[in-house]
């Protein structure tokens, strides 16, 4: 995927009554703070669209510089160097960063639940059991989507690469091409790539929503794909700024979920998704949320526990301790 970089930076001067978080903001907070934030193209950026719009129009209390990066790995040096304050990252990466002795981050909330789908061109896949004996193409060998899929398969009595063959490819668009020419029949794809394939290939359908499949086998906690992290130093020095951000981000998510067509156009305007039609179809399947506090911790501990059991290195070698979680 080509690196995509866009910055939205504007001073917001409107005061939001709901932004006080743990109490009324100080006089300094009333003037607003500047926050450097990064997101990734696709689902992790969707919840920020309202915030991007409001910041560009001067309708936020904090001011924001929001960069859309090409890969999660680009976030790491920015966190280390302190050039980014808040970031939306894959949830397991948040744990990896927390376990890195050279990095100190805290998770503020869950921003995206499951975005993974099984896309099928055969018309024969209606349940996980129907995948037995099939080959499923996917991108991201050794990453969270593979571990999630493996877990779901095993919970349904199927062994990965024995009962179901997993065929890795370099990138999601490459899988779309293979499906279009008939070389791949079934694929594990995140949004918006799953929707892109179904809109471009009349034989392709969303056969299985892995969020629903996850909930069937693990009803106690959700499939938490993306989380919002903050540099712990920034949080300690600027608690009012973080409280304001959390309120403004929550409003942004509410806007995106309640105004899909408008959000879809913003996705195009800000370079998050190239097509408004694809964005409008993908947003409802992208499960944009902002889950914080005790519920966040329950979900994260459960999800990260699954990944840890699959491969400890996927969460940084150890489950994160209590300092990982921001509990107001």
C-alpha positions in Angstrom: 0.0 0.0 0.0 1.4 3.4 -0.9 2.0 5.7 1.9 -0.8 8.1 2.4 -0.3 11.2 4.4 -2.6 14.1 5.1 -2.6 16.6 7.8 -5.6 18.5 9.2 -4.4 21.3 11.5 -6.5 24.2 12.7 -7.1 26.0 16.0 -10.5 25.2 17.4 -11.9 27.8 19.8 -15.4 26.6 20.6 -15.8 25.3 24.1 -17.7 22.0 24.5 -19.6 21.6 27.7 -19.2 17.8 27.6 -15.5 18.0 27.3 -14.8 18.3 31.0 -14.4 14.5 31.5 -13.4 14.1 35.2 -14.5 17.6 36.1 -14.6 21.2 34.8 -11.5 22.1 32.7 -9.1 24.6 34.1 -8.7 28.1 32.8 -5.8 26.9 30.7 -7.9 24.1 29.3 -10.6 26.6 28.2 -8.1 28.0 25.7 -7.6 24.6 24.2 -4.5 22.4 23.6 -2.7 21.3 20.5 -2.7 17.5 19.9 -0.8 15.6 17.2 -2.7 12.5 16.3 -2.2 9.7 13.8 -4.6 7.2 12.2 -4.4 4.7 9.4 -6.5 4.7 6.2 -9.6 2.5 6.3 -11.5 1.6 9.5 -9.2 3.0 12.1 -9.6 6.5 10.6 -13.4 6.4 10.1 -14.2 7.4 13.7 -12.1 10.5 13.3 -13.9 11.9 10.3 -16.2 14.1 12.4 -13.2 15.3 14.4 -11.3 16.1 11.2 -14.2 18.1 9.8 -14.8 20.0 13.1 -11.1 20.8 13.5 -10.9 22.1 9.9 -13.9 24.3 10.5 -12.6 25.6 13.9 -15.3 23.8 15.8 -13.2 22.0 18.4 -11.8 23.1 21.7 -8.5 21.4 21.2 -6.6 22.0 18.0 -5.5 19.0 16.1 -2.9 17.9 13.5 -4.1 14.5 12.3 -1.9 12.5 10.0 -3.0 9.5 8.0 -0.1 7.1 7.8 0.4 4.2 5.4 1.3 1.5 7.9 1.1 0.9 11.6 4.9 0.5 11.8 5.2 4.2 11.0 3.6 5.1 14.3 6.3 3.5 16.5 9.2 6.0 15.9 6.7 8.9 16.2 5.6 7.7 19.6 9.3 7.1 20.7 10.3 10.6 19.5 7.3 12.3 21.0 6.1 13.8 17.7 2.7 12.2 18.1 0.5 12.4 21.2 -2.5 10.2 20.4 -2.8 7.4 17.8 -5.3 4.9 16.6 -3.5 1.6 16.2 -4.2 -2.1 16.0 -5.1 -3.3 19.5 -2.3 -5.8 19.7 0.2 -3.1 18.6 -1.0 -1.0 21.6 0.0 -3.9 23.8 3.4 -4.4 22.1 4.2 -0.7 22.5 3.2 -0.8 26.2 5.5 -3.8 26.7 8.4 -2.0 25.0 10.8 -0.6 27.7 11.6 2.4 25.4 7.9 3.4 25.0 5.3 4.4 27.5 1.7 4.4 26.3 -1.7 4.2 27.8 -4.9 3.0 26.1 -7.8 5.5 26.2 -10.5 3.4 24.5 -11.5 0.9 21.9 -12.3 2.7 18.6 -13.1 -0.2 16.2 -14.7 -3.5 16.8 -14.5 -6.3 14.3 -14.0 -5.4 10.6 -13.2 -8.8 9.2 -15.4 -10.7 6.7 -15.2 -13.9 4.7 -15.9 -12.9 1.1 -17.1 -15.8 -1.1 -17.6 -16.1 -4.9 -18.9 -19.7 -4.8 -22.2 -19.2 -3.2 -21.5 -22.2 -1.0 -20.3 -20.6 2.3 -23.0 -19.9 4.9 -21.3 -21.1 8.1 -17.8 -21.6 9.4 -18.3 -25.4 8.9 -18.7 -24.8 5.2 -15.0 -23.7 5.0 -13.8 -27.2 5.7 -11.7 -28.4 2.8 -11.5 -24.9 1.3 -8.6 -22.5 0.7 -9.0 -19.0 2.2 -6.8 -16.2 0.9 -5.7 -13.5 3.3 -3.2 -10.7 3.8 -1.2 -10.1 7.0 0.7 -13.3 7.8 1.5 -13.4 11.5 -0.8 -10.5 12.3 -4.0 -10.2 14.4 -6.5 -11.1 11.6 -4.8 -14.4 11.1 -4.8 -15.2 14.8 -8.5 -14.2 15.1 -9.5 -16.4 12.2 -7.4 -19.3 13.6 -9.2 -18.9 17.0 -12.6 -18.9 15.4 -11.8 -22.0 13.3 -10.5 -23.9 16.3 -13.5 -23.0 18.4 -15.6 -24.5 15.5 -13.6 -27.7 15.5 -11.5 -26.9 12.4 -7.7 -26.8 12.5 -6.0 -24.1 10.4 -3.9 -25.4 7.5 -5.3 -28.9 8.1 -9.0 -28.6 7.7 -8.9 -25.1 6.1 -5.9 -24.0 4.1 -4.8 -20.4 4.7 -3.1 -18.8 1.6 -1.2 -15.6 2.5 -0.8 -12.9 -0.1 1.1 -9.6 0.2 -1.7 -7.1 0.1 -5.5 -6.9 0.2 -5.7 -5.3 -3.3 -3.8 -8.3 -4.7 -6.5 -10.6 -3.3 -9.2 -8.5 -4.9 -7.4 -9.0 -8.3 -7.2 -12.8 -7.8 -10.9 -13.0 -6.9 -11.8 -10.9 -10.0 -10.0 -13.2 -12.3 -11.2 -16.4 -10.6 -7.9 -17.5 -9.1 -9.2 -17.0 -5.5 -12.7 -18.1 -4.5 -12.8 -17.3 -0.8 -10.9 -14.6 1.1 -10.6 -13.1 4.6 -10.7 -9.4 4.1 -11.2 -6.3 6.4 -13.4 -3.4 5.5 -13.4 -1.5 3.2 -11.6 -4.1 1.1 -14.4 -6.6 1.6 -17.0 -4.1 0.3 -14.7 -3.1 -2.6 -14.5 -6.7 -3.8 -18.3 -7.3 -3.6 -19.0 -4.0 -5.4 -16.5 -4.8 -8.2 -17.3 -8.6 -8.5 -20.9 -9.5 -9.1 -20.2 -13.1 -7.8 -18.7 -12.0 -4.5 -20.7 -11.6 -1.3 -20.2 -11.0 2.3 -20.6 -14.6 3.4 -19.6 -14.4 7.0 -19.1 -11.5 9.4 -16.3 -12.6 11.7 -17.5 -10.2 14.4 -20.7 -12.3 14.7 -18.7 -15.5 14.5 -16.4 -14.3 17.3 -19.4 -13.3 19.5 -20.8 -16.8 19.1 -17.7 -18.5 20.4 -16.6 -15.8 22.8 -19.6 -13.8 24.1 -17.9 -12.3 27.1 -15.8 -9.7 25.3 -15.7 -8.2 21.9 -13.5 -8.4 18.8 -11.5 -5.2 19.5 -9.5 -4.5 16.3 -8.4 -0.9 16.9 -7.7 1.1 20.0 -6.7 4.7 20.8 -3.5 5.2 22.7 -1.8 8.2 24.2 1.8 8.8 25.2 1.7 8.4 29.0 3.9 11.5 29.5 1.4 13.6 27.5 -1.5 12.2 29.5 0.3 13.0 32.8 1.1 16.5 31.7 -2.1 17.4 29.9 -5.0 15.5 31.6 -7.5 18.2 30.6 -6.4 18.0 26.9 -7.0 14.2 27.0 -10.4 14.6 28.6 -11.4 17.1 25.9 -10.1 14.8 23.2 -12.1 11.9 24.5 -15.3 13.9 24.5 -14.6 15.3 21.0 -13.7 11.9 19.7 -16.9 10.3 21.1 -18.9 13.0 19.4 -17.0 12.3 16.1 -17.9 8.6 16.3 -21.6 9.4 17.0 -21.6 11.7 13.9 -20.1 9.0 11.7 -22.5 6.3 12.8 -25.5 8.6 12.5 -24.7 10.4 9.3 -23.3 7.7 7.0 -23.6 9.5 3.7 -22.0 12.7 5.0 -19.3 10.7 6.6 -18.6 8.8 3.4 -18.0 12.0 1.5 -15.6 13.1 4.3 -13.8 9.8 3.9 -13.1 10.7 0.3 -12.3 14.4 1.1 -9.7 13.4 3.7 -8.2 10.6 1.7 -9.4 7.8 4.0 -11.3 5.7 1.4 -11.2 6.6 -2.4 -14.9 6.1 -3.1 -17.9 7.5 -1.4 -20.1 4.6 -2.5 -17.6 2.1 -1.0 -17.3 4.2 2.2 -21.1 4.4 2.6 -21.4 0.7 2.3 -18.4 -0.1 4.5 -19.0 2.3 7.4 -22.0 0.3 8.9 -19.8 -2.9 8.7 -16.8 -1.2 10.3 -18.3 -1.1 13.9 -17.1 2.3 14.9 -17.3 2.7 18.7 -15.6 4.5 21.6 -15.6 2.1 24.6 -13.7 3.4 27.6 -13.2 2.7 31.3 -13.9 -0.7 33.0 -15.7 -2.2 29.9 -12.7 -1.3 27.7 -10.4 -3.2 30.1 -12.7 -6.3 30.2 -12.8 -6.4 26.4 -9.1 -5.8 25.9 -7.9 -8.4 28.5 -10.1 -11.0 26.8 -9.1 -10.2 23.3 -5.4 -9.9 24.0 -5.5 -13.1 26.0 -6.6 -14.9 22.9 -3.7 -13.5 20.9 -1.3 -14.2 23.7 -2.3 -17.8 23.8 -1.9 -18.0 20.0 1.5 -16.2 20.0 2.9 -14.3 23.0 5.0 -12.1 20.7 1.8 -10.8 19.1 1.1 -8.7 22.2 4.7 -7.9 23.1 5.6 -11.1 25.0 3.3 -10.5 28.0 -0.1 -9.4 28.9 -0.2 -5.7 29.7 -0.4 -4.7 33.4 -2.9 -2.4 35.0 -0.9 0.8 34.0 -1.9 0.1 30.4 -5.6 1.1 31.0 -6.9 4.6 31.5 -9.7 4.3 33.9 -11.1 7.7 34.8 
